Amino acid sequence: MTSIFRHALGADFDRLHPRMQQRFGFSSEDSVACVGTGTMDEIWRGRAFTLPFLYLGATRNILFPERGTDIPFVIQNFAYRDGYGRETVTFVRSFELPNGRARRFDATMIFSASRCRIVDYLGTHQHLAVDLDMQVDCRGGLRITSGRQQFSEGLLGFRVPAALSGTATLHEWYDETHERFRIEVSVTNDRFGRLFGYRGSFTVDFRECEPDDVPMAVRPVRECRRE
């Protein structure tokens, strides 16, 4: 089975750095998981008026209000078939903050064949479905930009207006000099400016994992059918 990222990037997938291809190239049939461990050099947030938004997001493992430097970080990528039979990859990021609090930023990604793009479901209950646009940069790194956002709760579903949502940009690449993956994430709003972000680096460990053995702790509490 082809990985969701190879589906999304097509021939451009082969332009990724070999280590990036390894990191993003596995599927549920490969019986492997990728776990990254490292440090966020900085976690930042916007001005004080962003706090209610960030505290609300933290209740569903979508963003959080704390900030700091040199924050221990783990990212867990597991591939499995979700309840609707869709190839799914987890992106569960865990942060150990200076106040002793642990925070998570959860996402699960699928490839929508009908729309030819990856859809990123955010949080524990997949309330937000976000379109992702992907590009490979000149050094084999991956740039991801968020697009349309769809809110879903039961029978209720609607497109989130741009004025009320944030645009996320992610840049991940492999640093051959230091033999580490580097990542920069920024969430901004056209009106309110910078909302949240982080930057840092990590190494990865590939582990054997059958799809049935994917931990429930990294799966969403509820799955959303909308794509």
Backbone as a chain_set.jsonl record, in Angstrom:
{"seq": "MTSIFRHALGADFDRLHPRMQQRFGFSSEDSVACVGTGTMDEIWRGRAFTLPFLYLGATRNILFPERGTDIPFVIQNFAYRDGYGRETVTFVRSFELPNGRARRFDATMIFSASRCRIVDYLGTHQHLAVDLDMQVDCRGGLRITSGRQQFSEGLLGFRVPAALSGTATLHEWYDETHERFRIEVSVTNDRFGRLFGYRGSFTVDFRECEPDDVPMAVRPVRECRRE", "coords": {"N": [[0.84, -1.198, 0.0], [0.483, 2.261, -0.77], [1.91, 5.086, 0.85], [0.127, 7.766, 2.477], [1.323, 10.213, 2.049], [2.911, 9.898, -0.192], [0.883, 9.519, -2.03], [-0.237, 12.089, -1.949], [1.846, 13.805, -2.746], [2.748, 12.742, -5.117], [4.927, 12.39, -7.895], [6.732, 14.166, -6.821], [7.353, 13.219, -4.326], [9.648, 11.691, -4.473], [11.602, 13.578, -4.514], [12.034, 14.331, -1.953], [14.343, 14.366, 0.826], [16.231, 11.382, 1.443], [15.977, 10.457, 4.137], [13.695, 11.796, 4.908], [11.905, 10.636, 3.145], [11.865, 8.071, 4.186], [10.748, 8.595, 6.683], [8.182, 9.587, 6.087], [7.137, 7.71, 4.402], [5.875, 5.271, 5.027], [3.212, 2.829, 5.439], [0.144, 1.361, 6.757], [0.474, -1.286, 6.129], [3.116, -1.824, 6.4], [3.813, -2.388, 8.973], [5.144, -0.817, 10.927], [6.219, 1.814, 13.098], [6.944, 5.276, 13.644], [8.766, 7.043, 15.905], [9.597, 10.065, 17.244], [12.031, 11.846, 19.146], [13.031, 14.647, 20.961], [13.888, 18.123, 21.291], [12.145, 21.128, 21.746], [13.282, 24.152, 20.775], [12.043, 26.564, 21.179], [8.796, 27.415, 22.283], [6.105, 29.359, 21.463], [3.555, 31.894, 21.899], [0.804, 34.037, 20.895], [-0.33, 37.408, 21.605], [-1.973, 38.501, 24.71], [-4.74, 38.33, 24.245], [-5.088, 36.016, 22.83], [-5.205, 33.949, 24.603], [-7.756, 32.837, 25.675], [-8.661, 31.407, 23.399], [-6.539, 29.594, 23.056], [-6.555, 28.188, 25.501], [-9.064, 26.96, 25.268], [-8.596, 25.32, 23.047], [-6.747, 23.583, 24.191], [-8.282, 21.846, 25.723], [-9.051, 19.892, 24.012], [-6.758, 18.85, 23.019], [-5.643, 20.535, 21.047], [-3.456, 22.816, 20.218], [-2.129, 25.008, 22.834], [-1.737, 27.114, 25.808], [0.732, 27.598, 27.096], [4.2, 28.664, 27.11], [7.737, 28.514, 26.34], [11.242, 27.553, 26.576], [13.659, 25.157, 25.354], [12.193, 22.668, 25.538], [11.322, 19.387, 26.297], [10.315, 16.92, 23.915], [8.115, 14.762, 22.133], [7.128, 12.963, 19.263], [4.663, 10.945, 17.835], [4.135, 8.708, 15.318], [1.925, 6.634, 13.924], [0.593, 4.185, 11.734], [-2.534, 3.11, 10.505], [-5.737, 1.555, 9.766], [-8.67, 3.399, 9.909], [-11.95, 3.572, 11.546], [-13.6, 3.871, 9.357], [-12.311, 2.593, 7.373], [-10.23, 3.99, 6.236], [-6.91, 4.739, 5.275], [-4.747, 5.845, 7.718], [-2.681, 8.148, 9.497], [-1.131, 8.871, 12.53], [-0.312, 11.921, 14.206], [0.888, 12.672, 16.917], [1.863, 14.909, 19.208], [3.812, 15.47, 22.031], [4.545, 17.479, 24.839], [6.731, 18.377, 27.437], [6.364, 20.6, 29.832], [7.855, 23.475, 31.593], [6.42, 24.008, 33.966], [5.721, 21.598, 34.909], [3.546, 20.527, 33.709], [2.09, 18.414, 31.275], [1.517, 18.675, 27.859], [-0.439, 18.055, 24.89], [-0.607, 17.883, 21.336], [-2.711, 16.82, 19.096], [-3.249, 15.011, 16.069], [-4.733, 13.394, 13.256], [-4.21, 12.029, 10.086], [-5.522, 11.624, 6.808], [-5.706, 10.463, 3.372], [-7.661, 11.982, 1.023], [-9.217, 10.594, -1.565], [-11.19, 11.499, -3.27], [-10.785, 14.215, -3.305], [-8.166, 14.511, -3.741], [-6.102, 15.158, -1.887], [-4.427, 15.529, 1.31], [-6.206, 15.307, 4.325], [-6.354, 16.755, 7.456], [-7.241, 15.821, 10.593], [-7.967, 17.417, 13.528], [-7.227, 17.221, 17.015], [-8.724, 15.485, 19.88], [-11.31, 14.685, 19.3], [-11.66, 15.046, 16.629], [-12.861, 17.423, 15.713], [-12.185, 19.457, 13.927], [-11.556, 19.466, 10.518], [-8.976, 19.792, 8.319], [-7.778, 20.997, 5.281], [-4.721, 20.201, 3.616], [-1.97, 21.618, 1.974], [0.899, 20.682, 0.162], [4.419, 20.935, -0.376], [7.624, 20.226, -1.773], [10.793, 21.322, -0.79], [13.879, 22.916, -1.962], [15.961, 21.556, -0.722], [15.031, 19.1, -0.113], [13.212, 19.093, 1.944], [9.985, 19.298, 3.604], [7.202, 21.32, 3.102], [4.247, 22.39, 4.554], [1.038, 23.732, 4.29], [-1.894, 24.931, 5.776], [-5.317, 24.82, 4.66], [-8.644, 25.059, 3.69], [-10.979, 24.815, 6.377], [-13.065, 22.655, 8.168], [-15.688, 22.408, 10.426], [-17.055, 19.982, 12.619], [-19.661, 18.474, 14.39], [-21.555, 16.034, 15.514], [-24.559, 16.074, 13.743], [-24.118, 18.571, 12.857], [-22.298, 20.609, 10.701], [-19.954, 22.773, 9.243], [-18.202, 25.171, 7.197], [-15.373, 26.801, 8.428], [-15.085, 30.264, 8.801], [-12.486, 32.269, 7.343], [-11.723, 34.472, 8.86], [-12.073, 33.644, 11.433], [-10.384, 31.587, 11.866], [-7.14, 29.968, 11.98], [-4.148, 30.085, 10.028], [-1.982, 27.522, 9.44], [1.452, 26.851, 9.124], [3.935, 24.559, 8.329], [7.247, 23.47, 8.421], [9.458, 20.998, 7.731], [12.562, 19.357, 7.788], [15.583, 17.471, 6.976], [18.529, 17.655, 8.745], [21.601, 17.182, 7.734], [24.156, 17.716, 8.742], [23.966, 17.701, 11.557], [22.572, 15.408, 11.887], [19.8, 15.254, 12.436], [16.246, 15.705, 12.504], [14.604, 18.703, 11.691], [12.192, 21.133, 12.685], [9.718, 23.601, 12.132], [6.933, 25.376, 13.167], [4.122, 27.421, 12.653], [1.269, 29.262, 13.561], [-1.017, 31.494, 12.356], [-3.185, 34.398, 12.09], [-4.997, 36.36, 9.783], [-6.005, 38.78, 10.716], [-5.421, 38.951, 13.48], [-2.783, 38.276, 13.754], [0.178, 36.584, 14.932], [-0.452, 33.471, 16.472], [0.353, 30.988, 17.653], [3.13, 28.738, 18.01], [6.106, 26.735, 17.313], [9.571, 25.654, 17.391], [12.22, 23.39, 16.697], [14.181, 20.372, 17.133], [14.724, 16.853, 16.39], [15.38, 13.314, 16.783], [14.68, 10.126, 15.22], [13.087, 6.967, 15.812], [12.478, 3.856, 14.463], [10.014, 1.47, 14.891], [8.802, -1.859, 15.275], [5.41, -2.476, 14.629], [2.291, -3.754, 14.524], [-0.802, -3.049, 12.795], [-3.039, -3.591, 14.458], [-1.934, -3.256, 16.905], [-1.578, -0.615, 17.436], [-1.415, 1.932, 19.815], [-4.248, 2.762, 21.828], [-4.146, 5.194, 23.032], [-3.096, 7.033, 21.259], [-4.951, 7.265, 19.314], [-7.885, 8.942, 18.038], [-10.633, 9.966, 20.166], [-13.11, 10.111, 19.0], [-14.146, 9.533, 15.644], [-14.327, 11.301, 12.581], [-16.428, 11.378, 9.773], [-16.621, 13.109, 7.647], [-14.93, 14.463, 4.858]], "CA": [[0.0, 0.0, 0.0], [1.223, 3.514, -0.866], [1.69, 5.991, 1.974], [-0.746, 8.896, 2.147], [2.137, 11.337, 1.61], [3.28, 9.635, -1.585], [-0.329, 9.828, -2.788], [-0.453, 13.536, -2.011], [2.944, 14.486, -3.442], [2.999, 12.168, -6.434], [6.332, 12.247, -8.275], [7.564, 15.023, -5.962], [7.786, 12.488, -3.136], [11.016, 11.213, -4.701], [12.506, 14.71, -4.32], [12.329, 14.454, -0.527], [15.576, 13.759, 1.321], [15.988, 9.96, 1.742], [15.49, 10.26, 5.507], [12.317, 12.27, 4.92], [11.119, 9.601, 2.476], [11.696, 6.989, 5.147], [9.862, 9.046, 7.763], [6.827, 9.811, 5.607], [6.828, 6.775, 3.341], [5.338, 3.975, 5.434], [1.757, 2.687, 5.538], [-0.28, 0.375, 7.756], [0.913, -2.621, 5.727], [4.547, -1.976, 6.676], [3.953, -2.843, 10.369], [6.201, -0.03, 11.548], [5.863, 3.12, 13.638], [8.058, 6.214, 13.732], [8.669, 7.84, 17.13], [10.652, 11.059, 17.325], [12.318, 12.396, 20.477], [13.953, 15.773, 20.838], [13.7, 19.326, 22.102], [11.694, 22.351, 21.1], [14.1, 25.288, 21.216], [11.123, 27.6, 21.644], [7.356, 27.369, 22.063], [5.639, 30.729, 21.664], [2.147, 32.178, 21.636], [0.513, 35.427, 20.584], [-0.624, 38.325, 22.693], [-2.854, 38.005, 25.771], [-6.099, 38.048, 23.78], [-5.147, 34.67, 22.259], [-5.252, 32.938, 25.662], [-9.001, 32.044, 25.717], [-8.652, 30.499, 22.251], [-5.554, 28.53, 23.278], [-7.047, 27.345, 26.597], [-10.144, 26.142, 24.732], [-7.982, 24.292, 22.229], [-6.043, 22.616, 25.032], [-9.222, 20.853, 26.241], [-9.18, 18.834, 23.007], [-5.406, 18.599, 22.496], [-5.384, 21.359, 19.866], [-2.735, 23.991, 20.715], [-2.148, 25.201, 24.28], [-1.327, 28.494, 26.097], [2.055, 27.743, 27.691], [5.353, 28.939, 26.254], [8.98, 28.201, 27.032], [12.398, 27.187, 25.762], [14.277, 23.867, 25.661], [11.088, 21.83, 26.005], [11.362, 18.003, 25.805], [9.274, 16.749, 22.903], [7.987, 13.451, 21.501], [6.092, 12.868, 18.237], [4.358, 9.545, 17.569], [3.484, 8.477, 14.027], [1.473, 5.26, 13.721], [-0.284, 4.024, 10.574], [-3.568, 2.095, 10.708], [-7.009, 1.814, 9.104], [-9.625, 3.881, 10.905], [-13.241, 2.886, 11.552], [-14.216, 3.982, 8.038], [-11.463, 1.894, 6.434], [-9.295, 4.914, 5.599], [-5.509, 4.738, 5.719], [-4.618, 6.952, 8.671], [-1.402, 8.295, 10.19], [-1.226, 9.745, 13.697], [0.719, 12.9, 14.53], [0.636, 13.016, 18.318], [3.032, 15.611, 19.739], [3.749, 15.632, 23.488], [5.493, 18.472, 25.327], [6.902, 18.416, 28.889], [6.572, 22.022, 30.071], [8.584, 23.774, 32.83], [5.552, 23.993, 35.144], [5.393, 20.214, 35.226], [2.366, 20.115, 32.961], [2.285, 17.792, 29.977], [0.53, 19.079, 26.863], [-0.422, 17.313, 23.639], [-1.201, 18.443, 20.128], [-3.058, 15.584, 18.395], [-3.827, 15.077, 14.733], [-4.724, 12.188, 12.441], [-4.276, 12.443, 8.691], [-5.933, 10.665, 5.777], [-5.688, 10.979, 2.004], [-8.984, 11.995, 0.414], [-9.088, 10.289, -2.991], [-12.146, 12.307, -4.017], [-10.323, 15.589, -3.383], [-6.736, 14.435, -4.1], [-5.275, 15.879, -0.929], [-4.468, 15.051, 2.682], [-7.066, 16.008, 5.275], [-5.801, 16.651, 8.808], [-8.254, 15.93, 11.633], [-7.289, 17.93, 14.709], [-7.757, 17.036, 18.352], [-9.173, 14.186, 20.375], [-12.618, 14.339, 18.758], [-11.665, 15.357, 15.195], [-13.833, 18.481, 15.441], [-11.745, 20.256, 12.793], [-10.932, 18.797, 9.381], [-8.226, 20.861, 7.662], [-7.072, 20.653, 4.055], [-3.29, 20.48, 3.642], [-1.222, 21.754, 0.726], [2.263, 20.227, 0.421], [5.455, 21.202, -1.36], [8.981, 19.802, -1.434], [11.695, 22.445, -1.024], [15.081, 22.621, -2.752], [16.877, 20.672, 0.002], [14.355, 17.85, 0.204], [12.326, 19.244, 3.083], [8.549, 19.323, 3.327], [6.444, 22.492, 3.56], [2.813, 22.113, 4.608], [0.221, 24.903, 4.609], [-3.298, 24.573, 5.964], [-6.28, 25.513, 3.82], [-10.027, 25.065, 4.159], [-11.242, 24.155, 7.646], [-14.458, 22.25, 8.326], [-16.049, 22.025, 11.788], [-18.053, 18.918, 12.645], [-20.128, 17.999, 15.69], [-22.81, 15.35, 15.261], [-25.144, 16.411, 12.451], [-23.725, 19.931, 12.517], [-21.035, 20.745, 9.994], [-19.875, 24.003, 8.463], [-16.868, 25.669, 6.9], [-14.969, 27.854, 9.356], [-14.643, 31.461, 8.077], [-11.058, 32.56, 7.484], [-11.526, 35.466, 9.916], [-12.149, 32.986, 12.739], [-9.493, 30.434, 11.889], [-5.72, 30.257, 11.825], [-3.412, 29.411, 8.959], [-0.795, 26.847, 9.976], [2.529, 26.502, 8.206], [4.907, 23.634, 8.922], [8.414, 23.175, 7.595], [10.281, 19.955, 8.335], [13.643, 18.937, 6.902], [16.623, 16.698, 7.636], [19.804, 18.356, 8.895], [22.633, 16.161, 7.618], [25.305, 18.066, 9.572], [23.73, 17.287, 12.944], [21.854, 14.138, 11.825], [18.544, 15.455, 13.156], [15.14, 16.353, 11.808], [14.285, 20.028, 12.228], [10.801, 21.475, 12.427], [9.228, 24.922, 12.503], [5.484, 25.454, 13.015], [3.574, 28.736, 12.981], [-0.166, 29.447, 13.325], [-1.292, 32.93, 12.317], [-4.489, 34.848, 11.625], [-4.815, 37.569, 8.983], [-6.368, 39.973, 11.493], [-4.856, 38.978, 14.828], [-1.348, 38.02, 13.717], [0.718, 35.304, 15.395], [-1.246, 32.835, 17.513], [1.016, 29.881, 18.344], [4.116, 28.061, 17.187], [7.281, 26.166, 17.968], [10.668, 25.243, 16.517], [13.14, 22.53, 17.414], [14.767, 19.269, 16.373], [14.516, 15.545, 17.009], [15.804, 12.103, 16.091], [13.554, 9.198, 15.148], [13.296, 5.537, 16.023], [11.458, 3.063, 13.789], [9.702, 0.324, 15.726], [7.807, -2.784, 14.737], [4.076, -2.268, 15.193], [1.185, -4.19, 13.685], [-1.922, -2.108, 12.885], [-3.898, -3.886, 15.61], [-1.214, -2.936, 18.138], [-1.453, 0.832, 17.606], [-1.987, 2.259, 21.133], [-5.482, 3.539, 21.83], [-3.842, 6.536, 23.541], [-2.778, 7.955, 20.163], [-6.101, 7.32, 18.421], [-8.892, 9.904, 18.5], [-11.774, 9.443, 20.916], [-14.187, 10.029, 18.033], [-13.715, 9.712, 14.266], [-15.219, 12.105, 11.749], [-16.56, 10.804, 8.435], [-16.526, 14.145, 6.628], [-13.619, 14.721, 4.261]], "C": [[0.878, 1.252, 0.0], [0.909, 4.409, 0.323], [0.825, 7.166, 1.533], [0.073, 10.077, 1.625], [2.632, 11.137, 0.182], [2.071, 9.891, -2.495], [-0.448, 11.332, -3.009], [0.601, 14.244, -2.855], [3.186, 13.956, -4.843], [4.488, 12.015, -6.696], [7.255, 13.086, -7.399], [8.029, 14.307, -4.697], [9.238, 12.054, -3.269], [12.046, 12.33, -4.591], [12.801, 14.958, -2.851], [13.682, 13.836, -0.213], [15.294, 12.298, 1.666], [15.482, 9.707, 3.158], [14.053, 10.748, 5.646], [11.408, 11.262, 4.216], [10.85, 8.431, 3.417], [10.676, 7.363, 6.212], [8.404, 9.159, 7.313], [6.36, 8.752, 4.609], [6.204, 5.464, 3.755], [3.81, 4.014, 5.535], [1.431, 1.62, 6.576], [0.181, -1.033, 7.396], [2.388, -2.877, 6.025], [4.831, -2.401, 8.111], [5.1, -2.138, 11.075], [5.614, 1.277, 12.06], [7.119, 3.968, 13.716], [7.838, 7.098, 14.952], [9.872, 8.769, 17.209], [10.788, 11.621, 18.726], [13.326, 13.522, 20.333], [13.578, 16.916, 21.747], [13.147, 20.442, 21.227], [12.524, 23.512, 21.65], [13.226, 26.396, 21.762], [9.686, 27.199, 21.321], [6.826, 28.757, 22.385], [4.134, 30.815, 21.435], [1.988, 33.671, 21.366], [0.223, 36.248, 21.824], [-1.725, 37.795, 23.611], [-4.246, 37.643, 25.262], [-6.218, 36.677, 23.124], [-5.37, 33.594, 23.319], [-6.575, 32.171, 25.725], [-9.077, 31.015, 24.601], [-7.721, 29.318, 22.498], [-5.976, 27.611, 24.421], [-8.178, 26.438, 26.122], [-9.576, 25.016, 23.886], [-7.327, 23.203, 23.055], [-6.972, 21.549, 25.594], [-9.418, 19.696, 25.281], [-7.836, 18.522, 22.342], [-5.178, 19.262, 21.139], [-4.753, 22.658, 20.364], [-2.818, 24.052, 22.241], [-1.517, 26.554, 24.598], [0.097, 28.659, 26.615], [3.115, 28.083, 26.648], [6.615, 28.62, 27.033], [10.085, 27.892, 26.033], [12.953, 25.857, 26.26], [13.265, 22.896, 26.265], [11.228, 20.416, 25.443], [10.111, 17.69, 24.979], [9.299, 15.328, 22.362], [6.899, 13.548, 20.439], [5.927, 11.406, 17.856], [3.555, 9.426, 16.265], [3.192, 6.988, 13.876], [0.531, 5.233, 12.525], [-1.259, 2.877, 10.823], [-4.781, 2.446, 9.845], [-8.016, 2.262, 10.153], [-10.96, 3.152, 10.759], [-13.989, 2.945, 10.24], [-13.359, 3.326, 6.951], [-10.427, 2.754, 5.744], [-7.887, 4.754, 6.165], [-5.257, 6.01, 6.51], [-3.235, 6.955, 9.29], [-1.579, 9.275, 11.344], [-0.05, 10.711, 13.736], [0.405, 13.419, 15.931], [1.907, 13.6, 18.902], [2.833, 15.848, 21.223], [4.872, 16.555, 23.937], [5.524, 18.425, 26.85], [7.31, 19.837, 29.271], [7.227, 22.294, 31.423], [7.728, 23.741, 34.088], [5.142, 22.591, 35.559], [4.186, 19.68, 34.491], [2.775, 19.48, 31.633], [1.165, 18.241, 29.045], [0.686, 18.223, 25.616], [-1.075, 18.126, 22.537], [-1.441, 17.25, 19.209], [-3.6, 15.875, 17.005], [-3.767, 13.688, 14.11], [-4.97, 12.61, 11.005], [-4.717, 11.283, 7.806], [-5.692, 11.289, 4.405], [-7.088, 10.856, 1.435], [-8.831, 11.773, -1.092], [-10.019, 11.161, -3.821], [-11.662, 13.731, -4.22], [-8.819, 15.682, -3.635], [-5.875, 15.271, -3.171], [-5.376, 15.214, 0.446], [-5.395, 15.951, 3.498], [-6.551, 15.699, 6.673], [-6.923, 16.866, 9.811], [-7.562, 16.299, 12.945], [-8.009, 17.549, 15.993], [-8.282, 15.651, 18.644], [-10.47, 13.726, 19.734], [-12.76, 14.697, 17.276], [-12.712, 16.408, 14.835], [-13.479, 19.29, 14.197], [-11.083, 19.368, 11.75], [-10.296, 19.876, 8.511], [-7.559, 20.323, 6.405], [-5.601, 21.033, 4.167], [-2.738, 20.565, 2.222], [0.249, 21.472, 1.02], [3.188, 20.546, -0.737], [6.786, 20.67, -0.851], [9.92, 20.957, -1.753], [12.983, 21.973, -1.71], [16.063, 21.704, -2.043], [16.213, 19.373, 0.436], [13.516, 17.889, 1.452], [10.88, 19.343, 2.646], [7.928, 20.576, 3.931], [4.957, 22.176, 3.465], [2.094, 23.394, 5.022], [-1.231, 24.468, 4.725], [-4.192, 25.412, 5.059], [-7.652, 25.503, 4.45], [-10.174, 24.283, 5.455], [-12.735, 23.895, 7.793], [-14.681, 21.815, 9.768], [-17.149, 20.982, 11.737], [-18.372, 18.538, 14.082], [-21.5, 17.372, 15.487], [-23.304, 15.637, 13.852], [-24.757, 17.805, 11.971], [-22.372, 19.934, 11.821], [-21.028, 22.01, 9.167], [-18.419, 24.384, 8.24], [-16.551, 26.831, 7.818], [-14.506, 29.07, 8.554], [-13.173, 31.759, 8.344], [-10.796, 33.532, 8.625], [-11.495, 34.84, 11.301], [-11.186, 31.815, 12.867], [-8.042, 30.887, 11.759], [-5.15, 29.508, 10.64], [-2.137, 28.826, 9.543], [0.198, 26.587, 8.852], [3.533, 25.639, 8.957], [6.034, 23.419, 7.926], [9.259, 22.151, 8.347], [11.338, 19.527, 7.319], [14.677, 18.156, 7.705], [17.934, 17.458, 7.574], [20.917, 17.311, 8.876], [23.825, 16.446, 8.529], [25.152, 17.547, 10.991], [22.941, 15.98, 13.042], [20.579, 14.192, 12.674], [17.496, 16.009, 12.196], [14.873, 17.7, 12.486], [12.869, 20.407, 11.801], [10.511, 22.887, 12.905], [7.737, 24.967, 12.194], [5.016, 26.844, 13.44], [2.094, 28.762, 12.629], [-0.462, 30.933, 13.418], [-2.719, 33.178, 11.848], [-4.31, 36.175, 10.901], [-5.081, 38.842, 9.78], [-5.591, 40.08, 12.795], [-3.368, 38.639, 14.873], [-0.969, 36.652, 14.247], [-0.102, 34.767, 16.564], [-0.445, 31.829, 18.333], [2.069, 29.297, 17.414], [5.253, 27.477, 17.998], [8.327, 25.827, 16.918], [11.631, 24.402, 17.334], [13.669, 21.425, 16.518], [14.582, 17.965, 17.129], [15.181, 14.46, 16.167], [14.634, 11.125, 16.099], [14.015, 7.767, 15.335], [12.151, 4.8, 15.344], [11.266, 1.756, 14.554], [8.694, -0.574, 15.027], [6.47, -2.534, 15.421], [3.031, -2.717, 14.185], [0.019, -3.206, 13.84], [-2.825, -2.337, 14.091], [-3.245, -3.517, 16.93], [-1.013, -1.431, 18.332], [-2.122, 1.231, 18.909], [-3.264, 3.087, 21.019], [-5.221, 4.981, 22.263], [-3.508, 7.521, 22.432], [-3.914, 8.041, 19.143], [-7.101, 8.358, 18.926], [-10.003, 9.212, 19.273], [-12.959, 9.218, 19.983], [-13.62, 10.27, 16.637], [-14.784, 10.43, 13.469], [-15.237, 11.523, 10.333], [-16.347, 11.848, 7.344], [-15.079, 14.301, 6.147], [-13.626, 16.056, 3.553]], "O": [[1.898, 1.299, 0.688], [-0.24, 4.48, 0.757], [0.797, 7.517, 0.354], [-0.437, 10.868, 0.831], [2.758, 12.102, -0.572], [2.222, 10.417, -3.598], [-0.726, 11.788, -4.118], [0.284, 15.176, -3.595], [3.771, 14.651, -5.673], [5.232, 11.564, -5.825], [8.432, 12.758, -7.249], [8.993, 14.736, -4.063], [9.978, 12.051, -2.285], [13.246, 12.058, -4.577], [13.719, 15.711, -2.524], [14.123, 12.906, -0.887], [14.201, 11.997, 2.146], [14.64, 8.832, 3.361], [13.277, 10.182, 6.416], [10.27, 11.053, 4.639], [9.753, 7.873, 3.439], [9.841, 6.546, 6.597], [7.494, 8.855, 8.084], [5.284, 8.892, 4.029], [6.011, 4.598, 2.901], [3.204, 5.073, 5.693], [2.326, 1.047, 7.196], [0.27, -1.891, 8.275], [2.86, -4.009, 5.917], [5.969, -2.739, 8.439], [5.922, -2.772, 11.736], [4.631, 1.782, 11.518], [8.226, 3.444, 13.84], [6.843, 7.818, 15.03], [11.018, 8.32, 17.238], [9.793, 11.849, 19.414], [14.35, 13.372, 19.666], [13.026, 16.717, 22.829], [13.62, 20.671, 20.114], [12.473, 23.813, 22.843], [13.614, 27.093, 22.7], [9.395, 26.708, 20.23], [7.076, 29.277, 23.473], [3.526, 29.917, 20.852], [2.908, 34.46, 21.58], [0.499, 35.827, 22.948], [-2.336, 36.765, 23.326], [-4.872, 36.731, 25.801], [-7.331, 36.211, 22.881], [-5.689, 32.453, 22.984], [-6.54, 30.945, 25.822], [-9.506, 29.882, 24.823], [-8.064, 28.176, 22.191], [-5.787, 26.397, 24.34], [-8.25, 25.277, 26.524], [-10.026, 23.875, 23.993], [-7.344, 22.033, 22.673], [-6.516, 20.451, 25.914], [-9.898, 18.634, 25.678], [-7.795, 17.993, 21.231], [-4.615, 18.67, 20.218], [-5.462, 23.519, 20.884], [-3.5, 23.238, 22.862], [-0.82, 27.107, 23.747], [0.628, 29.769, 26.576], [2.942, 27.822, 25.457], [6.571, 28.472, 28.254], [9.892, 27.959, 24.819], [12.756, 25.473, 27.412], [13.462, 22.374, 27.362], [11.253, 20.251, 24.224], [9.007, 18.131, 25.297], [10.368, 14.754, 22.156], [5.854, 14.151, 20.683], [6.904, 10.709, 17.586], [2.458, 9.968, 16.135], [4.109, 6.181, 13.72], [-0.246, 6.166, 12.327], [-0.868, 1.808, 11.292], [-4.833, 3.528, 9.26], [-8.201, 1.59, 11.168], [-11.089, 2.23, 9.953], [-14.914, 2.163, 10.017], [-13.634, 3.477, 5.761], [-9.805, 2.318, 4.776], [-7.7, 4.647, 7.376], [-5.52, 7.114, 6.033], [-2.674, 5.898, 9.578], [-2.109, 10.371, 11.163], [1.066, 10.365, 13.349], [-0.245, 14.449, 16.107], [2.905, 12.9, 19.075], [1.797, 16.37, 21.635], [6.008, 16.434, 23.48], [4.473, 18.432, 27.492], [8.456, 20.237, 29.065], [7.17, 21.446, 32.313], [8.244, 23.474, 35.174], [4.315, 22.417, 36.453], [3.837, 18.508, 34.632], [3.69, 19.953, 30.959], [-0.008, 18.188, 29.413], [1.772, 17.73, 25.312], [-1.969, 18.938, 22.775], [-0.503, 16.725, 18.609], [-4.315, 16.854, 16.792], [-2.864, 12.904, 14.401], [-5.832, 13.446, 10.734], [-4.342, 10.131, 8.02], [-5.497, 12.499, 4.293], [-7.642, 9.759, 1.368], [-8.37, 12.661, -1.81], [-9.686, 11.526, -4.949], [-12.06, 14.394, -5.177], [-8.262, 16.775, -3.731], [-5.008, 16.015, -3.63], [-6.295, 14.437, 0.707], [-5.372, 17.176, 3.378], [-6.338, 14.541, 7.031], [-7.497, 17.952, 9.883], [-6.679, 15.58, 13.413], [-9.238, 17.553, 16.056], [-8.288, 14.767, 17.787], [-10.72, 12.525, 19.627], [-13.863, 14.653, 16.731], [-13.37, 16.314, 13.799], [-14.37, 19.758, 13.488], [-10.161, 18.612, 12.058], [-10.987, 20.77, 8.022], [-6.856, 19.313, 6.453], [-5.268, 22.066, 4.746], [-3.001, 19.703, 1.383], [0.79, 21.965, 2.01], [2.815, 20.448, -1.907], [7.044, 20.664, 0.352], [9.866, 21.517, -2.848], [13.15, 20.788, -1.998], [16.927, 21.121, -2.698], [16.761, 18.631, 1.252], [13.139, 16.842, 1.978], [10.587, 19.459, 1.456], [8.102, 20.86, 5.116], [4.47, 21.746, 2.42], [2.488, 24.057, 5.982], [-1.737, 23.73, 3.881], [-3.874, 26.555, 4.732], [-7.815, 25.891, 5.607], [-9.574, 23.221, 5.621], [-13.561, 24.781, 7.576], [-13.96, 20.959, 10.281], [-18.065, 21.074, 10.92], [-17.473, 18.309, 14.891], [-22.492, 18.08, 15.311], [-22.567, 15.466, 12.881], [-25.028, 18.178, 10.83], [-21.415, 19.327, 12.303], [-21.996, 22.295, 8.462], [-17.528, 23.979, 8.987], [-17.361, 27.744, 7.975], [-13.623, 28.938, 7.706], [-12.677, 31.527, 9.446], [-9.766, 33.438, 9.291], [-10.957, 35.427, 12.24], [-11.185, 31.125, 13.887], [-7.764, 32.049, 11.464], [-5.617, 28.423, 10.293], [-1.305, 29.557, 10.081], [-0.179, 26.155, 7.763], [3.928, 25.955, 10.079], [5.797, 23.213, 6.736], [9.718, 22.407, 9.46], [11.041, 19.355, 6.136], [14.665, 18.165, 8.936], [18.392, 17.854, 6.503], [21.154, 16.632, 9.875], [24.443, 15.512, 9.038], [26.101, 17.013, 11.566], [22.67, 15.497, 14.141], [20.316, 13.319, 13.5], [17.814, 16.686, 11.218], [14.915, 17.806, 13.711], [12.412, 20.056, 10.713], [10.997, 23.315, 13.952], [7.321, 24.634, 11.085], [5.46, 27.375, 14.458], [1.7, 28.34, 11.542], [-0.19, 31.562, 14.441], [-3.373, 32.297, 11.289], [-3.549, 37.028, 11.358], [-4.447, 39.869, 9.54], [-5.153, 41.166, 13.175], [-2.756, 38.711, 15.939], [-1.691, 35.675, 14.045], [-0.41, 35.489, 17.512], [-0.542, 31.809, 19.56], [1.931, 29.348, 16.192], [5.354, 27.693, 19.206], [8.03, 25.725, 15.728], [11.84, 24.661, 18.52], [13.614, 21.527, 15.293], [14.321, 17.954, 18.333], [15.499, 14.666, 14.996], [13.703, 11.274, 16.89], [15.161, 7.41, 15.059], [10.984, 5.082, 15.614], [12.224, 1.033, 14.828], [7.838, -0.101, 14.28], [6.404, -2.397, 16.642], [2.901, -2.126, 13.113], [-0.134, -2.594, 14.897], [-3.322, -1.379, 14.683], [-3.914, -3.466, 17.962], [-0.352, -1.013, 19.283], [-3.292, 0.906, 19.11], [-3.345, 4.006, 20.204], [-5.977, 5.885, 21.908], [-3.623, 8.73, 22.634], [-3.83, 8.825, 18.198], [-7.155, 8.623, 20.127], [-10.281, 8.031, 19.066], [-13.717, 8.262, 20.145], [-12.729, 11.1, 16.457], [-15.981, 10.205, 13.65], [-14.188, 11.215, 9.768], [-15.936, 11.508, 6.235], [-14.138, 14.273, 6.94], [-12.612, 16.457, 2.983]]}, "num_chains": 1, "name": "protein.A"}
